[in-house]
Amino acid sequence: MTAQTKRKRSHGSEKRSTSSKEYKKPKNKHGRSELRTVTRTAARKGLVDEEDMKLSKEGLSDEGIQEEDSRPIKDDGEGNDDVAYKALLTLLKSDHKENKGKKSKDASEQLDQGSEEEDDIAGINIDEDKEDEEGNEMGFSSDDEDVVKSLSDDPYEVHFNQPSDEYMTQQEKLVIQENGKWMTSKRSIPDNLLLSALASIPPGSPIDPPLLDKQHLLEYSLKKRVLDAYESEFSNELTALESTIINPIMNYQDVIYQYKNFKNSSYRKLYSLHALNHIYKTRDRIIKNTSKLHSFRESNESTDEPEFRDQGFTRPKVLILLPTRNACYEIVELLIKLSGTEQQENKKKFMSQFFAKAEPPSYKPDDFIDSFKGNNSDFFCIGLKFTRKTLKLYSSFYASDIIIASPIGLSMILENPDKSKRQYDFLSSIEVLIVDKSNQIEMQNWDHVNTVMKYLNKIPKEFHDADFSRIRMWSINDQAKLLRQTLVFCEYLTPNINHLFTKSLNLSGKVKFRPIITQETSIMNSIGLKIKQIFQRFDSPSPSQDPDSRFKFFINTILPSLMKSSSYEDGIMIFIPSYFDYLRIKTYLKQSTKFNFGSIDEYTSQSKLTRIRHEFVNSKIKLLLYTERLHYFRRFEIGGVKTLIMYGVPSNPIFYKELVQFIGKCIYKQQCDLDLALVKIMYSKWDAVSLERIVGNERTPILCNSVNELYEFR
């Protein structure tokens, strides 16, 4: 077992039961460093030593992100960590009897103000409310008819209510048990959008949703209150891009969409509209059917009571995963605007825990400022409950319609170290999963997304007063995952994000949108420096063997020729996308070479970062190892770089441009010559997707498939 794995597990060990004096934790302002540490499922032998795996106390907290000229981001909470930790344990208890009754006015006001010290996981409320939900919601739909009234034109009805038991059983056999092949085809997209779309349908008989190709929201089956609220904020006329994206979303198909740039945020209002429409349709149907049953029972008719299967095991229907509290704040504000509610309970408390005015300094890149602005804590999980006139924030998870969470915050609840306090039943009936800003989440720790997916649509261990006569049979038969819609939004596609999408089993099918990146629109074309850039391919038999093939090629080919091919003896930077590859190379250089090198990564202490950077600029260190994740969290401008070796293709194309500009900075200061500077990129055919973002779709097939293994660009 590696040292990293031990640290991750020890987070929930018996030390938790010790007193605050005995239990010492690293100072973190938004998340425990152990949970943010990327770990392997299987460690490579002989690659990791104690020093390499040791995390700095700063971890990736706000202090860890700051540098000499650091951004003034404030702490998320103000108290002692031990006090906050005890508060978390108290909140996780499921026997809070005082919450079952109605709260007094004073208590409500006190709750709305929020506590002086933030909880580690902001928003957590697992207690089961015993309020009369339907009593509060009667009349919910009286003035809220669908814009389109025909059930055959309503994708909600077609997707969730029309599939028969026999159909679901047959499709489960084909899709899951027999692992049938999905059929993929191209979709027609307007040329001016520079998008391609691949549609996949499951084997057998996929759900055939209504054909939607609308230009106005009026043509969709939307609840009137949602449409009216949307029209008051935005136009109901859709742009060509919005129309292209919203069609599969409203049809309850899975969608993965690469928005390329943080400024392209119009898709968020579309998925927010869809989420609200879904929960309003769900609650409206339940309340109408309850009213019908009530009328039937009062009529004393002798016929059999009608059966209405319109529910899941628990109330939450939409789960939205986001990376930071600021991202959550922005989505909640959007949901408030589009919900048509007149009141918002606990809004003041929400603002105190999720909103902050702090921003990184203006000299940082725009995408960095967008990622880390406001409250950038990644510990939160909050429930939202909608009634006819009110949106309640901090509702109990079991009484919520929408749950918004960070993967790390939610996984802390799902896999609480105290097994008796673990909760996952509130995820049993999720029908729409939305993962936004996926690349930010991946940079935090994708393992927590995998944890959430493990518990999604799992049969609950308790039934929480569920009325089994109202639960849909496909929920009871553990087939909910076949109808769950998954919406994934990212700037660029990575293997982890793609895997999340491909593992989905939605019987309505999937649509994958990809940007068309030409030579003209590629990031290489925007660098503005005619620096020699050499792309060198190595053979790799399979993705699973790619790390080993890459390492062998590096130590046998790249490293021996490094001093010969480089015009400078100093100023050599090796950029390494994977932290595990970084540890492997660091160990090899230390044990098997005499290179005078330094290394900095996302876990390096601030003092060491400053020292290593200073020594590299002043040529006391000839070679520097630098990780992609450190660059994401810090966005350093490293000085003194004259030769750049990229051990792998950066996943974020913006990083490629910024790294090459390190050399440009050196050229500008006349520390190196433009004709002597060098950039070399190692790649294999499995890097084609990342490579396309760098060089464009015309060059990528040539680089990956032609006879030559060496290509030079300027």
JOWO-V632885 format. One record per pair of residues at least 12 apart in sequence whose ideal C-beta (glycine too) atoms are under 8 Angstrom apart, sorted by the first residue. I is the first residue (numbers start at 1). J is the second residue. Records with the same first field share a line. If there is no record, write none. Layout:
I: J ; J
This chain:
1: 43
2: 39 ; 40 ; 43 ; 48 ; 53
3: 48 ; 50 ; 53 ; 54
4: 37 ; 39 ; 40 ; 48 ; 53
5: 39 ; 40 ; 43
7: 34 ; 37 ; 55
8: 34 ; 35 ; 37 ; 39
10: 34
11: 32 ; 34 ; 35 ; 417
12: 416 ; 417 ; 418
13: 417
16: 417 ; 418
20: 80 ; 82 ; 83 ; 85 ; 86
23: 82
25: 81 ; 82 ; 85
26: 55 ; 57 ; 58 ; 59 ; 61
27: 57 ; 58 ; 61 ; 63 ; 81
28: 59 ; 61 ; 81
29: 61 ; 62 ; 63 ; 75 ; 76 ; 77 ; 377
30: 61 ; 62 ; 76 ; 376 ; 377 ; 378 ; 379
31: 59 ; 60 ; 61 ; 377 ; 378 ; 379 ; 408 ; 444
32: 59
33: 55 ; 57 ; 59 ; 60 ; 61 ; 603
34: 55
35: 408 ; 411 ; 412 ; 445 ; 448
36: 59 ; 60 ; 378 ; 408 ; 444 ; 445
37: 55 ; 445 ; 603
38: 445 ; 446 ; 447 ; 579 ; 580 ; 629
39: 447
40: 580
44: 580 ; 584
46: 587
47: 580 ; 583 ; 584 ; 587
48: 583 ; 587
49: 587
52: 583 ; 586 ; 587
53: 583
54: 603
55: 603
56: 603 ; 604 ; 605 ; 608
57: 605
58: 605 ; 606
59: 603
60: 602 ; 603 ; 633
62: 74 ; 75 ; 376
63: 606
64: 602 ; 606 ; 633
65: 372 ; 633 ; 634
66: 606
67: 606 ; 609 ; 610 ; 634 ; 636
68: 610
69: 361
70: 361
71: 358 ; 359 ; 360 ; 361 ; 364 ; 372
72: 358 ; 361
73: 356 ; 358 ; 359 ; 360 ; 372 ; 376
74: 356 ; 358
76: 118 ; 325 ; 356 ; 375 ; 377 ; 379
77: 117 ; 118 ; 119
78: 116 ; 117 ; 118
79: 116 ; 117 ; 118
80: 117
83: 117
84: 117 ; 118 ; 119 ; 120
85: 120
87: 115 ; 117 ; 119 ; 120
88: 119 ; 120 ; 121 ; 124
91: 119 ; 121 ; 124 ; 125 ; 126
92: 124 ; 126 ; 413 ; 416 ; 418 ; 421
93: 421
94: 126 ; 127 ; 421 ; 423
96: 127
99: 127 ; 129 ; 396
100: 127 ; 129 ; 130
101: 130
102: 131
111: 346 ; 349 ; 394
112: 345 ; 346 ; 347 ; 348 ; 349
113: 348 ; 349 ; 352
114: 348 ; 349 ; 352 ; 353
118: 353
119: 353
120: 379 ; 412
121: 379 ; 380 ; 381 ; 409 ; 412 ; 413
122: 325 ; 353 ; 354 ; 377 ; 379 ; 380 ; 381 ; 382 ; 409
123: 353 ; 380 ; 381 ; 382 ; 383 ; 393 ; 394 ; 404 ; 405
124: 381 ; 382 ; 409 ; 413
125: 382 ; 383 ; 394 ; 395 ; 396 ; 397
126: 396 ; 397 ; 398 ; 413 ; 423 ; 426
127: 396
128: 396 ; 398 ; 399 ; 464
129: 395 ; 396 ; 398 ; 399
131: 399
133: 315 ; 399
134: 286 ; 287 ; 290
136: 387
137: 283 ; 287 ; 387 ; 388
138: 287 ; 291
139: 388
140: 283 ; 284 ; 287 ; 387 ; 388
141: 280 ; 283 ; 284 ; 287 ; 288
143: 224 ; 225
144: 223 ; 224 ; 225 ; 280 ; 284
145: 223 ; 224
146: 221 ; 222 ; 223 ; 224 ; 281
147: 218 ; 220 ; 221 ; 222 ; 223 ; 224 ; 227
148: 219 ; 220 ; 221 ; 222
152: 210
153: 210 ; 221
154: 210 ; 221
155: 209 ; 210 ; 212 ; 221 ; 250 ; 251 ; 252
156: 221 ; 252 ; 277 ; 278 ; 281
158: 207 ; 208 ; 209 ; 210
159: 207 ; 209 ; 251 ; 252 ; 483 ; 485 ; 508
160: 252 ; 431 ; 472 ; 483
161: 310 ; 472
163: 207 ; 474 ; 483 ; 507
165: 473 ; 474 ; 477
167: 205
168: 473 ; 474 ; 477 ; 479 ; 482
169: 477 ; 479
170: 204 ; 205
171: 202 ; 204 ; 205 ; 482 ; 507
172: 477 ; 479 ; 482
174: 202 ; 203 ; 204
175: 202 ; 203 ; 204 ; 482 ; 505 ; 507
176: 482 ; 505
178: 203
180: 202 ; 203 ; 204
181: 203
182: 200 ; 201 ; 202 ; 203 ; 510
183: 200 ; 201 ; 203
184: 198 ; 199 ; 200
185: 198 ; 199
186: 198 ; 199
187: 199 ; 511
189: 244
190: 240 ; 244
192: 240
193: 240 ; 241 ; 244
194: 515 ; 516 ; 521
195: 241 ; 244 ; 513 ; 514 ; 515 ; 516
196: 513 ; 514 ; 515 ; 516
197: 244 ; 511 ; 512 ; 513 ; 514
198: 511 ; 512 ; 514
199: 248 ; 253 ; 509 ; 510 ; 511
200: 509 ; 510 ; 511 ; 512
201: 509
202: 505 ; 506 ; 507 ; 509
206: 507 ; 508 ; 509
207: 252 ; 507 ; 508 ; 509
209: 251 ; 252 ; 253 ; 508
210: 251
212: 247 ; 250 ; 251
213: 243 ; 247
214: 238 ; 243 ; 247
215: 237 ; 238 ; 243
216: 236 ; 237 ; 238
217: 230 ; 231 ; 236 ; 238 ; 273
218: 236
220: 246 ; 250
221: 250
222: 273 ; 277
223: 276 ; 277 ; 280 ; 281 ; 284
225: 280 ; 339 ; 340
226: 273 ; 276 ; 277 ; 280 ; 338 ; 339 ; 340
228: 340
229: 337 ; 338 ; 339 ; 340
230: 269 ; 273 ; 338
233: 269 ; 337 ; 338
234: 269
239: 266
241: 266
242: 266 ; 267 ; 270
244: 513
245: 257 ; 267 ; 270 ; 513
246: 270 ; 274
248: 511
249: 270 ; 271 ; 274 ; 487
250: 274
251: 508
252: 483 ; 485 ; 506 ; 508
253: 485 ; 506 ; 508 ; 509 ; 510 ; 511
254: 485 ; 486 ; 487 ; 488 ; 501 ; 504 ; 506 ; 508 ; 509 ; 510 ; 511
255: 486 ; 487 ; 488 ; 510 ; 511 ; 512 ; 513
256: 487 ; 488 ; 489 ; 490 ; 493 ; 497 ; 498 ; 501 ; 510 ; 511 ; 512 ; 513
257: 487 ; 488 ; 489 ; 490 ; 513
258: 489 ; 490 ; 491 ; 492 ; 493 ; 513 ; 514 ; 515
259: 489 ; 490 ; 491
260: 491 ; 492 ; 515
261: 367 ; 491
262: 366 ; 367 ; 370 ; 371 ; 491
267: 489
268: 330 ; 331 ; 334 ; 436 ; 489
269: 334 ; 338
271: 434 ; 436 ; 487 ; 489
272: 331 ; 334 ; 335 ; 338
273: 338
274: 432
275: 318 ; 320 ; 335 ; 402 ; 432 ; 434
276: 335 ; 338 ; 339 ; 386
278: 317 ; 318 ; 431 ; 432
279: 317 ; 318 ; 386 ; 401 ; 402
280: 386
282: 310 ; 317 ; 401 ; 431
283: 386 ; 401
285: 310
286: 310 ; 311 ; 470
289: 308 ; 310 ; 470
292: 306 ; 308
293: 305 ; 306 ; 308
307: 469
308: 470
309: 469 ; 470 ; 471 ; 472 ; 473
310: 470 ; 472
311: 429 ; 466 ; 467 ; 470 ; 471 ; 472 ; 475
312: 428 ; 429 ; 431 ; 471 ; 472 ; 475 ; 480
313: 425 ; 428 ; 429 ; 459 ; 460 ; 463 ; 464 ; 466 ; 471 ; 475
314: 398 ; 425 ; 426 ; 428 ; 429 ; 460 ; 464 ; 466
315: 398 ; 399 ; 400 ; 401 ; 429
316: 383 ; 397 ; 398 ; 400 ; 401 ; 402 ; 403 ; 426 ; 427 ; 429 ; 430
317: 401 ; 402 ; 429 ; 430 ; 431 ; 432
318: 401 ; 402 ; 403 ; 430 ; 431 ; 432 ; 433 ; 434
319: 402 ; 403 ; 404 ; 405 ; 427 ; 430 ; 432 ; 433 ; 434 ; 452 ; 456
320: 402 ; 403 ; 404 ; 405 ; 434 ; 435 ; 436
321: 405 ; 406 ; 407 ; 410 ; 433 ; 434 ; 435 ; 436 ; 441 ; 449 ; 452
322: 404 ; 405 ; 406 ; 436 ; 437 ; 441
323: 371 ; 378 ; 406 ; 437 ; 440 ; 441 ; 444
324: 371 ; 372 ; 374 ; 375 ; 376 ; 377 ; 378 ; 406 ; 440
325: 353 ; 354 ; 374 ; 375 ; 376 ; 377 ; 378 ; 380 ; 406
326: 354 ; 355 ; 356 ; 373 ; 374 ; 375 ; 376
327: 436 ; 437 ; 440
328: 354 ; 380 ; 382 ; 404 ; 406
329: 350 ; 354 ; 355 ; 374 ; 375
331: 404 ; 436
332: 350 ; 354 ; 382 ; 384 ; 393 ; 404
335: 384 ; 391 ; 402
336: 391
339: 386 ; 391
341: 386 ; 387 ; 389 ; 390 ; 391
342: 389 ; 390
343: 389 ; 390 ; 391
344: 390 ; 391 ; 392 ; 393
345: 390 ; 391 ; 392 ; 393 ; 394
346: 392 ; 393 ; 394
347: 393
349: 393 ; 394
350: 382 ; 393 ; 394
353: 375 ; 380
354: 375 ; 380
355: 374 ; 375
356: 374 ; 375
357: 374
358: 373 ; 374 ; 375
359: 373 ; 374
360: 372 ; 373
364: 635
365: 635 ; 654 ; 658
367: 654
368: 635
371: 437 ; 440
378: 406 ; 408 ; 409 ; 444
379: 406 ; 408 ; 409 ; 412
380: 404 ; 405 ; 406 ; 409
381: 397 ; 403 ; 404 ; 405 ; 406 ; 409 ; 410 ; 413
382: 394 ; 403 ; 404 ; 405
383: 395 ; 396 ; 397 ; 399 ; 400 ; 402 ; 403
384: 400 ; 401 ; 402 ; 403 ; 404
385: 399 ; 400 ; 401
386: 401 ; 402
397: 423 ; 426
398: 425 ; 426 ; 464
400: 426
403: 426 ; 427
406: 441 ; 444 ; 448
407: 441 ; 444 ; 445 ; 446 ; 448 ; 449 ; 451 ; 452
408: 444 ; 445 ; 448
410: 448 ; 451 ; 452
411: 448 ; 451 ; 452
414: 427 ; 451 ; 452 ; 454 ; 455
415: 451
424: 455 ; 458 ; 460 ; 461
425: 460 ; 461 ; 462 ; 464
427: 452 ; 455 ; 456 ; 457 ; 458
428: 457 ; 458 ; 459 ; 460 ; 475 ; 480
429: 457 ; 475 ; 480
430: 456 ; 457 ; 480 ; 484
431: 480 ; 483 ; 484 ; 485
432: 484 ; 485 ; 487
433: 456 ; 484 ; 485 ; 486 ; 487
434: 487 ; 489
435: 449 ; 486 ; 487 ; 488 ; 489 ; 500
436: 489
437: 489 ; 490
438: 488 ; 489 ; 490 ; 497 ; 500
439: 490 ; 491 ; 492 ; 494 ; 497 ; 651 ; 652
442: 494 ; 496 ; 497
443: 629 ; 632 ; 633
446: 496
449: 496 ; 500
453: 500 ; 503
456: 481 ; 484
457: 478 ; 480 ; 481 ; 484
459: 478
481: 505
482: 505 ; 506 ; 507
483: 506 ; 507 ; 508
484: 504 ; 505 ; 506
485: 506 ; 508
486: 500 ; 501 ; 504 ; 506
488: 500 ; 501
491: 652
492: 651 ; 652 ; 653 ; 690 ; 693
493: 514 ; 689
494: 651
495: 543
516: 697
517: 692 ; 693 ; 696 ; 697
518: 696 ; 697 ; 698
519: 695 ; 696 ; 698 ; 699
520: 696
521: 696
522: 653 ; 692 ; 693 ; 694 ; 695 ; 696 ; 699
523: 653 ; 654 ; 656 ; 657 ; 693 ; 694
524: 656 ; 694 ; 695 ; 696 ; 713
525: 696
526: 657
527: 657 ; 660 ; 661 ; 664
528: 664
529: 660 ; 661 ; 663 ; 664 ; 667 ; 674
530: 674 ; 714
531: 660 ; 663 ; 664 ; 667 ; 674 ; 677 ; 678 ; 679 ; 714
532: 675 ; 677 ; 678 ; 679 ; 712 ; 714
533: 660 ; 679 ; 680 ; 681 ; 712 ; 713 ; 714
534: 678 ; 679 ; 680 ; 681 ; 710 ; 711 ; 712 ; 713
535: 680 ; 681 ; 683 ; 691 ; 695 ; 703 ; 710 ; 711 ; 712 ; 713
536: 557 ; 558 ; 680 ; 681 ; 682 ; 683 ; 709 ; 710
537: 683 ; 684 ; 685 ; 703 ; 704 ; 709 ; 710
538: 550 ; 553 ; 557 ; 682 ; 683 ; 684 ; 709
539: 684
540: 684 ; 685 ; 686
543: 686
546: 684 ; 686
547: 578 ; 580 ; 581
549: 684
550: 581 ; 647 ; 648 ; 682 ; 684
551: 581 ; 584 ; 585 ; 588
553: 682
554: 585 ; 647 ; 682
555: 588 ; 592
558: 645 ; 680 ; 682
559: 593
562: 643 ; 645
565: 678 ; 680
566: 642 ; 643 ; 678
567: 642 ; 643 ; 673 ; 676 ; 677 ; 678
568: 642 ; 643 ; 672 ; 676
569: 622
570: 619 ; 622 ; 640 ; 642
571: 616 ; 619 ; 622 ; 640 ; 641 ; 642 ; 643 ; 666 ; 671 ; 672
572: 622 ; 623 ; 624 ; 642 ; 643 ; 645
573: 623 ; 624 ; 626 ; 638 ; 641 ; 643 ; 644 ; 645 ; 659 ; 662
574: 623 ; 624 ; 625 ; 626 ; 645 ; 646 ; 647
575: 626 ; 627 ; 628 ; 631 ; 644 ; 645 ; 646 ; 647 ; 650 ; 659
576: 625 ; 626 ; 627 ; 628 ; 647 ; 648
577: 627 ; 628 ; 647 ; 648 ; 649 ; 650 ; 651
578: 628 ; 648
579: 601 ; 602 ; 627 ; 629
581: 647 ; 648
582: 599 ; 601 ; 625 ; 627
585: 625 ; 647
586: 599 ; 625
589: 623 ; 625
595: 622 ; 623
596: 621 ; 622 ; 623
597: 621 ; 622 ; 623 ; 624 ; 625
598: 612 ; 615 ; 616 ; 621 ; 623 ; 624 ; 625
599: 612 ; 624 ; 625 ; 626
600: 612 ; 613 ; 624 ; 625 ; 626 ; 627 ; 630
601: 625 ; 626 ; 627 ; 629 ; 630
602: 627 ; 629 ; 630 ; 633
604: 630
612: 624
613: 636 ; 638 ; 639
616: 638 ; 639 ; 640
617: 639 ; 640
618: 640
619: 640
624: 638 ; 641
626: 638
628: 650 ; 651 ; 652 ; 655
631: 655 ; 658 ; 659
632: 652 ; 655
635: 658
637: 662 ; 665
638: 662
639: 662 ; 665 ; 666
640: 666 ; 671
641: 662 ; 663 ; 665 ; 666
642: 663 ; 666 ; 671 ; 672 ; 676 ; 677 ; 678
643: 663 ; 677 ; 678 ; 679 ; 680
644: 659 ; 660 ; 662 ; 663 ; 678 ; 679 ; 680
645: 680 ; 682
646: 659 ; 679 ; 680 ; 681 ; 682
647: 682
648: 682 ; 683 ; 687
649: 681 ; 683 ; 687 ; 690 ; 691 ; 694
650: 690 ; 694
651: 690
653: 693 ; 694
656: 694
659: 679
660: 679
663: 677 ; 679
681: 694
683: 703
685: 704 ; 705
687: 704
688: 700 ; 704
691: 703 ; 704
695: 713
